[in-house]
């Protein structure tokens, strides 16, 4: 028989009231289904008799035998173990009502609210009210105190049934009516606890009556559980009465309550092992993610450190496109992985602290600090690679411009020197007249003037070649060969010029007259011709500029050049007038000219032709300069557009960084509200991502336009990328901190008010809003929470006032340096001198809550092992879920004590290892 006394005496009136109000579904106007009423009559009568027979009596008719209240009071005394007031023995109606009222008052004194049930209905034999009253008694004294895994009463009883019948085929307990119709669930409950009484495998699902009668007979014969149900009634009813089934099943629960202790012990072990398995999986995930990220960094850094030079700007721009693809496609997922790695590490450490496990120490080289160091090296290589690419683009542009300029000047010089060596080596003066010799001498003087004028061009060619060599031009060998050839030829021309001049001067005395006009023409035509060649060279000269100021300087210089054209045209007309004067004199004096001017090869026609070509080049130069001016204006507009967006993004990032700093300090509401607000805040931040992408687009346009400076903004794209990544990381870390606080609160049972108190005290002493307390600030914070640092206990649960805190300090109050040093070693194991809010919460929760210990786990295993010092594998498989049973078997060492038997396992060392520093 079942004893309810101890459980009944421990229940609180508040819990009783709440539960009974939820379960009471009796209503004065509700009519019972006839089948259910029949089942309840039989079940409740049998249940009452199972207790009344202890007092040597019983009932036959449930609505008649309780009418005088005598047996009702006797029933309550038996199941409660308490004495009720003395009953009245009279047979009048008033005596019966008084007795029933005494019974109902006793029920009410146990915290049960009787809805619509009065003494008059019981005395009158009201079946529905009588059954309702008995059901209320059954709920209060037989079902209410059932508790399984933090669920109670009906839910607890249902969970108990589900767990006990889970291994059996064809059994699926979901309720207390149709789940029991085939009788297999009743047989499964008996077989689970007494397999010797039931041959479960012989039962058939299609024979429910046999199954039910078998269970009822075995329970009555061997378990002292009276038969409360009829198999035919259950099978013949579409939906058996739930209260009748619950009443009968509760008898099984109390009959097998001795096995509950072992089940509780198994639950504790399951909980501990589940935590350990989850932590090991998180450690494996961290190690893999860290290894993959470090391997990616290791493979990426050599690529970023590659400085192989390219020959052309186009080839280098292909490298720049690969780098941009790395920045926009390959790196962002790795940034997210790095952030997730830190969050996983922090969450794992928090769970280990909450489950009283040793801290997780990653493999060598895979610490968060190692990953941060590798990431810092990656970003350094990334920055260096970007700077190198931009520098190389400038260098190659400069090289291409210089090479083009070199070949242009070399071609002009080679064109000028063509035939000059042959001219200087001819002996025409040996057969010439005096006049002809003088003419040759004057012509030679003009040539020397022309030669001197070309000296600057030769020096420019040599200087350009030297610069191309210094800048490591890929075709420097051909440039050097061509430059050397020009210089060698120039030396030869200088020597030949000097030799020819000596020869002409030796015969000069024999020569008489020279046509002054030819001489003047030659002298003026040569410099003018050289000026025109220089002007055409300048008009065709390539230019490269980077801003509006530089192109405006070129335009100004060009305008100055155009302002000299009027004077140059006057010089041209003056030179042409000399040739006209020669023709006039010859015609006037009947002189027959021998041909071209003996002093120069520059003809009036060549001067006019070059002049026309130079004048045609002027508007072309105007157009080229104007196009470049428009390009620079466009670039300046692009700078302004980028600057506007960059200034807005920079201000946004700065504001959000300050805002998230304030939010982390001033967070209000429950932790769940804070977490929801932070995630909504994170979503709002991520909604700004299109603005970042827009800025990246502007930045790409700027790089494609080869713009290297921007006077409109102080922000660079790299600066804003780092700021954006830092903002996202800060938000993720703040969310992770709140999630860890929720884990701490739920695991340690800290109330929301305690968290508010801890946060308020922490923020009060965090004067600089740094998110951490220095040692003295932390000590004052502990005192403000009523923590006696000197005696290692709390003086009170209230914060002390600022005046009292000041009084403690001013009067030299000792805060226990030794004890405080111990506390600091817990909250600041690295000795940084600062205490974070998470460390503060961990310490306070540890000081105020209980934790699972190795001794508790050992005691639980001892219960499962029936007080033996060892446990068998079959015992673990019977009491624990399959995966956790196999987990224990794989890790437990063989037991070697004096009472060891084959297959015995050592659960004591296993339990100690769970809370020690050894690695299972």
C-alpha positions in Angstrom: 0.0 0.0 0.0 1.0 3.6 -0.6 1.9 6.1 2.2 1.0 9.7 1.3 1.7 11.3 4.7 5.2 12.7 4.2 4.6 14.1 0.7 1.3 15.7 1.8 2.9 17.4 4.9 5.7 19.0 2.7 3.5 20.8 0.2 2.8 24.5 0.5 -0.7 26.0 0.5 0.1 28.5 -2.3 1.3 25.7 -4.8 -1.8 23.6 -3.9 -4.2 26.5 -4.5 -2.6 27.3 -7.9 -2.5 23.7 -9.1 -6.1 22.8 -7.9 -7.5 25.9 -9.6 -5.8 24.8 -12.9 -7.0 21.2 -12.6 -10.6 21.7 -11.4 -12.8 21.2 -14.3 -16.0 20.3 -12.4 -19.0 22.6 -13.0 -22.4 22.4 -11.4 -24.2 22.4 -14.8 -21.8 19.8 -16.5 -23.3 16.3 -17.1 -20.9 13.4 -17.1 -20.8 11.0 -20.1 -22.5 7.8 -18.8 -19.5 5.7 -19.8 -17.1 8.0 -18.0 -19.4 8.1 -14.9 -19.4 4.3 -14.8 -15.6 4.2 -15.1 -15.2 6.9 -12.4 -17.6 5.1 -10.0 -15.6 1.9 -10.2 -12.2 3.5 -10.2 -12.9 6.0 -7.4 -14.7 3.3 -5.3 -11.7 0.9 -5.6 -9.3 3.7 -4.8 -11.2 4.7 -1.7 -11.5 1.1 -0.5 -7.7 0.6 -1.0 -7.3 3.1 1.8 -10.4 2.4 3.9 -9.4 -1.2 4.3 -6.5 0.0 6.4 -9.2 1.1 8.9 -11.1 -2.2 8.5 -14.0 -0.9 6.5 -15.1 -0.2 2.9 -17.8 1.4 0.7 -20.1 -0.3 -1.7 -22.0 2.7 -3.2 -19.9 5.8 -3.5 -22.8 8.4 -3.5 -24.6 6.7 -0.6 -21.9 5.6 1.8 -20.4 9.1 2.1 -23.7 10.9 2.8 -23.4 10.8 6.6 -19.7 12.1 6.4 -18.4 9.4 8.7 -16.5 7.3 6.2 -15.5 10.5 4.3 -13.8 11.8 7.5 -12.3 8.3 8.1 -10.9 8.3 4.5 -9.2 11.7 5.0 -7.6 10.6 8.3 -6.2 7.5 6.6 -4.7 9.2 3.6 -3.4 12.3 5.5 -2.3 10.6 8.7 -3.9 13.4 10.7 -6.8 13.5 13.1 -10.0 15.3 12.1 -12.5 16.9 14.6 -14.7 14.4 16.4 -17.7 13.5 14.1 -21.3 13.8 15.2 -23.1 10.5 15.6 -26.7 11.7 15.2 -28.7 10.5 12.2 -30.4 13.8 11.5 -29.7 15.8 8.3 -28.0 18.6 10.2 -25.5 16.1 11.8 -24.7 14.7 8.4 -24.1 18.2 6.9 -21.9 19.1 9.9 -19.8 16.0 9.4 -19.4 16.6 5.6 -18.5 20.2 6.3 -15.8 19.1 8.7 -14.3 16.9 5.9 -14.6 19.7 3.3 -13.0 22.2 5.7 -10.1 19.8 6.2 -9.6 19.6 2.4 -9.7 23.4 2.2 -7.1 23.6 4.9 -4.7 21.8 2.6 -4.9 24.7 0.1 -7.6 23.1 -2.1 -10.3 25.4 -3.5 -13.5 23.5 -3.8 -15.5 24.9 -6.7 -19.3 24.3 -6.7 -19.0 21.4 -4.2 -21.1 21.9 -1.0 -22.1 19.6 2.0 -25.8 19.6 1.0 -25.0 18.0 -2.4 -23.0 15.2 -0.8 -25.6 14.6 1.9 -28.3 14.5 -0.9 -26.3 11.8 -2.8 -25.5 14.0 -5.8 -23.4 11.6 -8.0 -21.6 14.3 -10.0 -20.7 16.4 -6.9 -19.6 13.2 -5.0 -17.3 12.1 -7.8 -16.0 15.6 -8.1 -15.1 15.7 -4.4 -13.3 12.3 -4.6 -11.4 13.5 -7.7 -10.3 16.6 -5.8 -9.1 14.4 -2.9 -7.2 12.1 -5.4 -5.6 15.1 -7.1 -4.5 16.6 -3.7 -3.2 13.5 -2.0 -2.2 11.1 -4.8 -1.2 13.1 -7.9 -0.3 16.7 -6.9 3.1 15.9 -5.3 4.3 13.8 -8.3 7.4 15.7 -9.7 9.6 14.6 -12.6 12.3 16.9 -14.1 10.8 20.1 -12.7 7.3 19.3 -13.9 4.6 18.3 -11.4 1.2 16.7 -11.1 -0.4 15.7 -14.4 2.5 16.8 -16.6 5.0 15.1 -14.2 3.0 11.9 -14.2 2.7 11.9 -18.0 6.4 12.5 -18.4 7.1 9.7 -15.9 5.0 7.3 -18.0 6.6 8.4 -21.3 10.1 7.9 -19.9 9.3 4.5 -18.5 7.6 3.2 -21.6 9.9 4.8 -24.2 11.9 1.6 -24.9 8.8 -0.5 -25.6 7.4 -1.1 -29.1 3.8 -0.2 -30.0 3.7 2.1 -26.9 3.4 5.9 -27.3 1.9 7.6 -24.3 0.7 11.1 -25.2 -2.4 11.4 -22.8 -4.4 9.6 -20.1 -7.2 8.2 -22.3 -6.7 6.6 -25.8 -3.0 6.0 -25.3 -3.9 3.2 -22.7 -6.8 1.5 -24.6 -4.7 -1.4 -26.0 -3.3 -2.3 -22.5 0.3 -2.3 -23.7 1.2 0.8 -21.7 0.1 -0.8 -18.4 2.0 -3.9 -19.1 5.1 -1.9 -20.1 5.0 0.0 -16.8 5.0 -3.3 -14.9 7.6 -4.9 -17.0 9.9 -1.9 -16.8 10.1 -2.2 -13.0 9.3 -6.0 -12.5 10.2 -7.8 -15.8 9.8 -11.1 -13.9 6.0 -10.6 -13.7 5.2 -9.9 -17.4 6.2 -11.6 -20.7 5.8 -8.5 -22.7 6.9 -10.0 -26.1 4.0 -12.4 -25.9 1.4 -9.6 -25.9 -0.4 -8.6 -29.1 -1.6 -5.1 -29.9 -4.8 -6.4 -31.5 -5.9 -8.1 -28.3 -6.5 -5.2 -25.9 -8.9 -7.0 -23.5 -6.3 -9.7 -22.8 -3.6 -7.1 -22.4 -5.7 -5.0 -19.9 -6.9 -8.0 -17.8 -3.3 -9.3 -17.6 -2.0 -6.0 -16.3 -4.9 -5.6 -13.8 -4.5 -9.1 -12.5 -0.7 -8.9 -12.1 -1.0 -5.5 -10.4 -3.6 -6.7 -7.9 -1.8 -10.0 -7.2 1.8 -8.9 -7.0 1.9 -5.1 -6.5 -1.1 -4.7 -4.1 -2.8 -2.3 -6.5 -6.6 -3.0 -6.5 -8.4 -3.4 -9.8 -10.0 0.0 -10.4 -10.9 -0.4 -14.1 -12.8 -2.9 -16.3 -11.1 -3.9 -19.5 -14.4 -4.1 -21.4 -15.3 -0.5 -20.3 -12.0 0.9 -21.6 -12.1 -1.0 -24.9 -15.8 -0.2 -25.4 -15.4 3.5 -24.9 -14.2 5.7 -27.7 -12.3 7.9 -25.2 -11.8 6.4 -21.8 -12.2 8.6 -18.8 -9.0 10.6 -18.2 -9.5 10.9 -14.4 -10.1 7.2 -13.9 -6.9 6.4 -15.9 -4.9 9.0 -14.0 -6.1 7.6 -10.6 -5.1 4.1 -11.5 -1.8 5.1 -13.1 -0.9 7.2 -10.0 -1.1 4.0 -8.0 1.6 2.5 -10.2 3.7 5.6 -9.7 3.5 5.4 -5.9 4.1 1.7 -6.0 7.3 2.1 -8.0 8.3 5.4 -6.3 11.3 3.5 -4.8 12.9 3.5 -8.3 12.5 7.3 -8.5 15.7 7.8 -6.5 17.7 5.9 -9.1 16.1 7.8 -11.9 16.9 11.1 -10.3 20.5 10.0 -9.9 20.6 9.0 -13.6 19.1 12.4 -14.6 21.9 14.2 -12.7 24.6 12.1 -14.5 22.9 12.7 -17.9 22.9 16.4 -17.3 26.6 16.4 -16.3 27.6 14.2 -19.3 25.5 16.3 -21.7 27.3 19.4 -20.6 30.7 17.7 -21.0 29.8 16.3 -24.5 28.6 19.7 -25.7 31.7 21.4 -24.4 34.0 18.9 -26.1 32.1 19.4 -29.4 32.5 23.2 -29.1 36.3 22.7 -28.4 36.6 20.6 -31.6 34.7 23.2 -33.6 36.9 26.0 -32.3 40.1 24.0 -33.1 38.9 23.3 -36.7 37.8 26.9 -37.3 41.0 28.3 -35.9 43.1 25.9 -38.0 41.3 26.7 -41.2 41.5 30.5 -40.6 45.3 30.3 -39.7 45.9 28.2 -42.8 44.1 30.7 -45.0 46.2 33.5 -43.5 49.4 31.5 -44.0 48.5 31.0 -47.7 47.4 34.6 -48.3 50.4 36.5 -46.8 53.0 35.2 -49.3 50.7 36.3 -52.1 50.5 39.8 -50.6 54.2 39.9 -50.1 55.0 39.1 -53.7 56.7 42.1 -55.3 57.4 40.8 -58.8 57.5 43.8 -61.0 55.4 44.0 -64.2 56.5 45.6 -67.4 53.4 47.6 -68.3 50.6 49.5 -66.5 48.0 47.1 -68.0 49.7 44.1 -66.4 49.9 45.8 -63.0 46.3 46.9 -63.2 45.4 43.2 -63.6 47.2 42.6 -60.3 45.2 45.5 -58.8 41.9 43.9 -60.0 42.9 40.6 -58.3 43.7 42.6 -55.1 40.3 44.3 -55.3 38.6 40.9 -55.7 40.4 39.7 -52.6 39.3 42.7 -50.6 35.6 42.5 -51.6 35.0 38.7 -52.1 37.6 36.6 -50.2 38.4 38.6 -47.1 34.8 39.6 -45.8 33.9 35.9 -45.0 37.1 35.5 -43.1 36.4 38.7 -41.1 33.1 37.1 -40.1 34.8 33.8 -39.3 37.3 35.6 -37.0 34.5 37.4 -35.2 32.6 34.1 -34.8 35.7 32.4 -33.5 36.1 35.0 -30.7 32.4 34.7 -29.8 32.6 30.9 -29.7 35.7 31.0 -27.5 34.1 33.4 -25.1 30.8 31.4 -25.0 32.8 28.1 -24.4 34.7 29.7 -21.5 31.5 31.0 -20.0 29.9 27.6 -20.2 32.9 25.9 -18.7 32.9 28.3 -15.8 29.1 27.9 -15.2 29.5 24.1 -15.2 32.5 24.2 -12.8 34.8 22.8 -15.5 38.5 23.8 -16.1 39.0 26.6 -18.6 39.6 25.6 -22.3 43.2 25.9 -23.5 43.4 25.7 -27.3 46.3 23.9 -29.0 49.6 25.7 -29.3 49.4 28.4 -31.8 45.6 28.5 -31.9 44.9 30.9 -29.1 42.7 34.0 -29.8 45.9 36.1 -29.3 47.7 34.0 -31.9 44.9 34.5 -34.4 44.8 38.2 -33.7 48.6 38.3 -34.2 48.4 36.5 -37.5 45.5 38.7 -38.6 47.6 41.8 -37.7 50.4 40.4 -39.9 47.9 39.8 -42.7 46.6 43.4 -42.6 50.2 44.7 -42.5 51.0 42.7 -45.6 47.7 43.8 -47.2 48.5 47.5 -46.6 52.1 47.1 -47.9 50.8 45.4 -51.0 48.3 48.1 -51.8 50.9 50.8 -51.3 53.3 48.9 -53.6 50.7 48.5 -56.4 50.0 52.3 -56.3 53.7 53.1 -56.3 54.3 50.7 -59.2 51.5 52.3 -61.2 53.1 55.7 -60.7 56.5 54.3 -61.6 55.3 52.6 -64.8 53.3 55.6 -65.9 56.4 57.7 -65.4 58.5 55.2 -67.3 56.1 55.0 -70.3 56.0 58.8 -70.5 59.8 59.1 -70.3 60.3 56.3 -72.9 57.9 57.9 -75.3 59.6 61.3 -74.8 63.1 59.7 -75.2 62.2 58.0 -78.6 60.5 61.2 -79.8 63.6 63.4 -79.1 65.9 60.7 -80.4 64.0 60.5 -83.7 64.1 64.3 -84.1 67.8 64.4 -83.4 68.6 61.4 -85.7 66.6 63.1 -88.4 68.7 66.3 -88.0 72.1 64.5 -87.9 71.2 62.5 -91.1 73.8 63.5 -93.7 75.7 65.9 -91.4 78.8 63.6 -91.2 79.0 63.4 -95.0 78.7 67.2 -95.3 81.5 67.8 -92.8 83.9 65.4 -94.6 83.5 66.7 -98.2 86.5 68.6 -99.8 84.4 71.1 -101.9 86.5 74.1 -100.6 89.6 72.8 -102.5 88.1 73.7 -105.9 86.0 76.6 -104.9 86.6 80.3 -105.5 87.4 82.7 -102.8 83.9 83.8 -102.6 82.7 80.2 -102.5 85.2 79.5 -99.7 84.1 82.4 -97.7 80.6 81.3 -98.3 81.5 77.8 -97.1 83.1 79.3 -94.0 80.0 81.4 -93.2 77.9 78.4 -93.9 80.0 76.4 -91.4 79.6 79.1 -88.8 75.9 78.8 -89.2 76.2 75.1 -88.8 78.2 75.5 -85.6 75.4 77.7 -84.4 72.9 75.1 -85.3 75.1 72.4 -83.7 75.3 74.4 -80.4 71.5 74.8 -80.5 71.1 71.0 -80.7 73.5 70.5 -77.7 70.5 70.9 -75.3 68.5 68.2 -77.0 71.4 65.7 -76.8 71.8 66.5 -73.1 68.1 66.0 -72.6 68.2 62.6 -74.4 71.1 61.5 -72.1 69.3 62.7 -69.0 66.1 60.8 -69.9 68.1 57.7 -70.6 69.8 58.0 -67.2 66.4 58.4 -65.4 65.0 55.4 -67.3 67.9 53.3 -66.0 67.4 54.6 -62.4 63.7 53.7 -62.6 64.6 50.1 -63.8 62.9 50.4 -67.2 62.4 46.9 -68.7 63.7 48.0 -72.2 66.7 49.9 -70.7 69.2 48.0 -72.9 67.7 49.3 -76.2 67.5 52.8 -74.7 71.1 52.7 -73.6 72.3 51.4 -77.0 70.4 54.2 -78.9 71.6 56.8 -76.5 75.2 55.6 -76.8 74.9 55.7 -80.6 73.6 59.3 -80.5 76.4 60.4 -78.1 79.1 58.7 -80.2 77.8 60.4 -83.3 77.6 63.7 -81.5 81.3 63.4 -80.6 82.2 62.6 -84.2 80.2 65.6 -85.4 82.0 67.8 -83.0 85.5 66.6 -84.1 84.6 66.9 -87.8 83.1 70.4 -87.3 86.4 71.5 -85.7 88.5 70.0 -88.5 86.4 71.5 -91.3 86.5 74.9 -89.6 90.4 74.8 -89.5 90.5 73.9 -93.2 88.1 76.8 -94.2 90.1 79.3 -92.1 93.3 78.3 -93.8 91.8 79.3 -97.2 89.8 82.3 -95.9 92.5 84.8 -96.7 92.2 83.8 -100.3 88.5 84.4 -100.4 87.1 87.9 -101.1 83.5 88.7 -100.8 80.5 87.0 -99.3 77.0 88.0 -99.9 76.0 89.7 -96.6 72.4 89.1 -97.2 72.8 85.4 -97.5 74.9 85.4 -94.4 72.3 87.4 -92.5 69.6 85.2 -93.8 71.5 82.1 -92.7 72.2 83.5 -89.3 68.6 84.5 -88.7 67.0 81.5 -90.4 68.9 78.9 -88.5 67.8 80.0 -85.0 64.3 80.6 -86.2 64.1 77.2 -87.8 65.5 75.7 -84.6 62.9 77.6 -82.6 60.1 76.3 -84.8 61.4 72.8 -84.5 61.5 73.3 -80.7 58.0 74.8 -80.7 56.6 71.9 -82.8 58.4 69.5 -80.4 56.8 71.2 -77.4 53.4 71.3 -79.1 53.6 67.5 -79.7 55.1 66.8 -76.2 53.0 64.4 -74.1 52.0 65.6 -70.6 50.7 63.9 -67.5 48.9 65.8 -64.7 47.1 64.8 -61.5 45.0 67.9 -60.6 43.4 71.0 -62.0 46.3 73.2 -60.8 48.8 71.3 -62.9 46.8 71.4 -66.1 46.0 75.1 -65.5 49.8 75.7 -65.3 50.2 74.0 -68.6 47.4 76.1 -70.1 49.0 79.3 -68.8 52.4 78.3 -70.3 50.7 77.5 -73.6 48.9 80.9 -73.6 52.2 82.6 -73.0 53.7 80.7 -75.9 50.8 81.8 -78.1 51.4 85.4 -77.1 54.9 85.2 -78.6 53.6 84.0 -82.0 53.0 87.6 -83.3 56.7 88.5 -82.6 57.8 85.2 -84.2 55.7 85.9 -87.3 57.4 89.3 -87.6 60.7 87.5 -87.4 59.6 85.1 -90.1 58.5 87.9 -92.3 61.8 89.7 -91.7 63.8 86.5 -92.7 61.6 86.1 -95.8 62.2 89.8 -96.6 66.0 89.2 -96.7 65.5 86.5 -99.3 63.2 88.8 -101.2 65.9 91.5 -101.1 68.4 89.0 -102.5 66.1 88.3 -105.4 65.5 92.0 -106.0 69.2 92.9 -106.0 69.9 90.0 -108.4 67.1 91.1 -110.8 68.2 94.7 -110.5 71.8 93.9 -111.3 71.2 91.1 -113.7 72.9 88.6 -111.4 72.2 84.9 -112.1 72.0 83.1 -108.8 73.7 79.7 -108.7 71.0 78.1 -106.6 70.3 77.9 -102.9 71.8 80.0 -100.3 75.4 79.0 -99.9 75.3 79.6 -96.1 72.3 77.5 -95.2 70.1 74.7 -96.4 67.1 76.3 -94.8 64.9 77.6 -97.6 62.1 80.1 -97.4 59.7 77.4 -98.4 60.8 75.1 -95.6 60.4 78.0 -93.1 56.9 78.6 -94.4 56.0 74.9 -94.4 57.2 74.5 -90.8 55.4 77.7 -89.8 52.1 76.4 -91.2 52.6 73.0 -89.5 53.3 74.8 -86.2 50.3 77.0 -86.6 48.1 73.9 -87.3 49.5 72.3 -84.1 48.4 75.2 -81.9 44.6 74.5 -82.0 45.4 70.8 -81.6 47.3 71.6 -78.5 44.4 73.8 -77.3 42.0 70.9 -77.7 44.3 68.4 -75.9 44.8 70.8 -73.0 41.0 71.5 -72.8 40.2 67.8 -72.8 42.7 67.2 -70.0 41.1 70.2 -68.1 37.7 68.6 -68.5 39.1 65.3 -67.3 40.6 66.9 -64.2 37.4 68.7 -63.5 35.6 65.4 -63.7 38.2 63.9 -61.3 37.7 66.8 -58.9 34.0 66.2 -59.0 34.7 62.5 -58.3 36.9 63.6 -55.4 34.1 65.7 -54.0 31.5 62.9 -54.4 33.7 60.4 -52.6 34.5 63.0 -49.9 30.8 63.7 -49.3 30.1 60.0 -48.9 33.2 59.4 -46.9 32.5 62.2 -44.5 29.0 60.9 -44.0 30.1 57.3 -43.4 33.0 58.4 -41.1 30.6 60.5 -39.0 28.1 57.7 -39.0 30.7 55.2 -37.8 32.0 57.6 -35.2 28.5 58.3 -33.9 27.6 54.6 -33.8 30.8 53.7 -32.0 30.0 56.3 -29.3 26.4 55.2 -29.2 27.2 51.5 -28.7 29.6 52.6 -26.0 26.8 54.4 -24.2 24.4 51.4 -24.8 26.8 48.9 -23.2 26.9 51.1 -20.1 23.3 52.4 -19.9 21.4 49.2 -20.9 18.0 48.9 -19.2 15.2 46.3 -19.1 15.6 42.6 -18.8 18.6 40.8 -20.4 16.3 39.4 -23.1 15.0 42.9 -23.8 18.6 44.1 -24.0 19.5 41.3 -26.3 16.5 41.9 -28.5 17.3 45.7 -28.6 21.0 45.0 -29.4 20.1 42.6 -32.2 17.6 45.1 -33.6 20.4 47.7 -33.3 22.8 45.4 -35.1 20.2 44.9 -37.9 19.8 48.7 -38.2 23.6 49.0 -38.5 23.8 46.3 -41.2 21.1 48.2 -43.1 23.7 50.9 -43.6 25.8 48.4 -45.6 24.5 49.8 -49.0 26.1 53.2 -48.1 29.5 51.4 -47.5 29.1 49.6 -50.8 28.3 52.9 -52.5 31.5 54.4 -51.1 33.4 51.3 -52.3 32.0 52.0 -55.8 33.2 55.6 -55.6 36.6 54.4 -54.3 36.9 52.0 -57.3 36.1 54.9 -59.7 38.8 57.0 -58.0 41.4 54.2 -58.4 40.4 53.6 -62.0 40.9 57.3 -62.6 44.3 57.1 -61.0 43.5 59.8 -58.4 46.0 59.6 -55.5 45.0 62.6 -53.3 41.8 64.2 -52.1 41.8 67.6 -50.4 38.1 67.4 -49.6 38.2 64.8 -46.9 40.5 63.4 -44.1 39.1 59.9 -44.5 40.7 57.1 -46.6 38.9 54.0 -47.7 41.2 51.9 -45.6 40.5 54.0 -42.5 36.7 53.6 -43.1 37.0 49.8 -43.7 38.8 49.4 -40.4 36.3 51.6 -38.6 33.3 49.6 -40.1 34.8 46.3 -39.2 35.6 47.5 -35.7 31.9 48.7 -35.3 30.5 45.3 -36.4 32.9 43.5 -34.1 32.0 45.8 -31.1 28.3 45.1 -31.6 28.9 41.4 -31.9 31.0 41.4 -28.7 28.3 43.4 -26.8 25.6 40.9 -27.9 27.9 38.0 -26.9 28.4 39.7 -23.4 24.6 39.9 -22.9 24.1 36.3 -24.1 26.8 35.2 -21.6 25.0 37.1 -18.9 21.8 35.3 -19.7 23.6 32.0 -19.6 25.0 33.0 -16.2 21.6 34.1 -14.9 19.8 31.0 -16.1 22.5 28.6 -14.9 23.0 30.3 -11.5 19.5 31.3 -10.8 20.3 35.0 -10.5 17.2 37.2 -10.4 16.7 40.1 -12.7 16.7 42.5 -9.7 20.1 41.1 -8.7 21.5 41.7 -12.2 20.1 45.3 -12.1 21.8 45.8 -8.7 25.1 44.4 -10.0 24.9 46.5 -13.2 24.0 49.7 -11.2 26.9 49.2 -8.8 29.3 48.4 -11.5 28.4 51.5 -13.6 28.4 53.7 -10.5 32.1 52.9 -9.9 33.1 52.8 -13.6 33.8 56.6 -13.6 35.6 56.6 -16.9 33.0 54.4 -18.6 35.8 52.1 -19.8 33.7 49.0 -19.1 36.2 47.8 -16.4 36.9 48.5 -12.8 40.3 49.1 -11.3 41.2 47.2 -8.1 40.2 50.0 -5.7 37.0 50.6 -7.7 36.2 46.9 -7.6 36.8 46.8 -3.8 34.4 49.8 -3.2 31.8 48.1 -5.5 31.9 44.9 -3.4 31.4 46.9 -0.2 28.5 48.8 -1.8 26.8 45.5 -2.4 27.2 44.5 1.2 30.1 42.1 0.7 32.4 42.0 3.7 35.8 41.5 2.0 37.6 41.0 5.3 35.3 38.1 6.5 34.5 36.7 3.0 30.7 37.0 3.5 27.9 39.5 2.8 27.0 41.9 5.6 23.6 42.5 4.1 21.7 42.4 0.9 21.5 46.1 0.4 23.9 48.7 -1.1 25.5 51.1 1.3 25.2 54.9 0.8 28.0 57.0 -0.7 28.2 58.8 2.7 28.7 55.5 4.5 31.3 54.3 1.9 33.2 57.6 2.4 33.0 57.2 6.2 34.5 53.6 5.8 37.5 55.0 3.9 38.0 58.1 6.1 38.0 56.1 9.3 40.7 53.7 7.9 38.3 50.7 7.7 40.3 47.6 6.7 39.0 45.7 3.7 41.1 42.6 4.3 44.1 42.7 1.9 44.7 39.0 1.9 41.1 38.1 1.2 40.8 40.8 -1.4 44.0 39.5 -3.1 42.3 36.1 -3.3 39.2 37.6 -4.9 41.3 39.6 -7.4 43.1 36.4 -8.4 39.7 34.9 -9.4 38.2 37.9 -11.3 41.6 39.0 -12.8 43.6 35.8 -13.4 46.0 37.6 -15.8 46.9 40.3 -13.4 45.8 43.2 -15.7 44.5 45.2 -12.8 41.1 45.6 -14.3 37.8 43.7 -13.7 35.3 43.3 -16.5 31.6 43.2 -15.9 31.5 39.5 -17.0 34.2 38.6 -14.5 32.3 40.6 -11.8 29.0 38.7 -12.6 30.8 35.3 -12.6 32.2 36.0 -9.2 29.0 37.2 -7.7 27.0 34.3 -9.1 29.6 31.9 -7.9 29.4 33.4 -4.4 25.6 33.2 -4.3 24.7 29.9 -6.0 25.3 26.2 -5.6 27.2 24.1 -8.2 27.4 20.5 -9.2 30.4 18.8 -7.6 32.4 15.7 -8.2 31.1 14.3 -4.9 27.5 14.8 -6.0 28.2 12.9 -9.3 29.9 10.1 -7.4 26.9 9.8 -5.0 24.6 9.6 -8.0 26.7 6.8 -9.6 26.7 5.0 -6.3 22.9 5.0 -6.3 22.8 3.5 -9.8 25.3 0.9 -8.7 23.2 -0.2 -5.7 25.8 1.1 -3.2 28.7 -0.8 -4.9 32.1 0.8 -5.3 32.0 -0.1 -9.0 29.3 -0.2 -11.7 28.6 -2.6 -14.6 28.0 -1.7 -18.2 24.6 -3.2 -18.3 23.6 -1.0 -15.3 24.7 2.1 -17.2 22.8 1.0 -20.3 19.6 0.3 -18.3 19.6 3.7 -16.4 21.1 6.2 -18.9 20.2 7.1 -22.5 22.1 5.0 -25.0 24.6 7.7 -26.2 25.5 8.9 -22.7 25.8 5.3 -21.4 28.2 4.5 -24.2 30.1 7.8 -23.5 30.6 6.6 -19.9 31.6 3.1 -20.8 34.2 4.3 -23.3 35.8 6.6 -20.7 35.6 4.7 -17.5 38.7 2.7 -16.4 38.4 -0.9 -15.2 37.8 -1.1 -11.4 40.8 -2.6 -9.6 39.5 -2.6 -5.9 39.5 -5.7 -3.7 35.9 -6.3 -4.5 36.3 -6.1 -8.2 34.5 -8.5 -10.6 34.9 -9.0 -14.3 33.6 -6.1 -16.3 33.5 -3.7 -13.3 34.0 0.0 -14.1 35.5 2.7 -11.9 33.0 5.5 -11.7 34.8 7.4 -8.9 37.9 8.3 -10.9 35.7 9.1 -13.9 33.6 11.6 -11.8 36.7 13.2 -10.4 38.2 13.6 -13.9 35.1 15.5 -15.0 35.9 18.3 -12.5 39.7 18.0 -12.6 42.4 19.1 -15.0 42.9 15.8 -16.8 41.6 15.6 -20.4 39.1 12.8 -21.0 
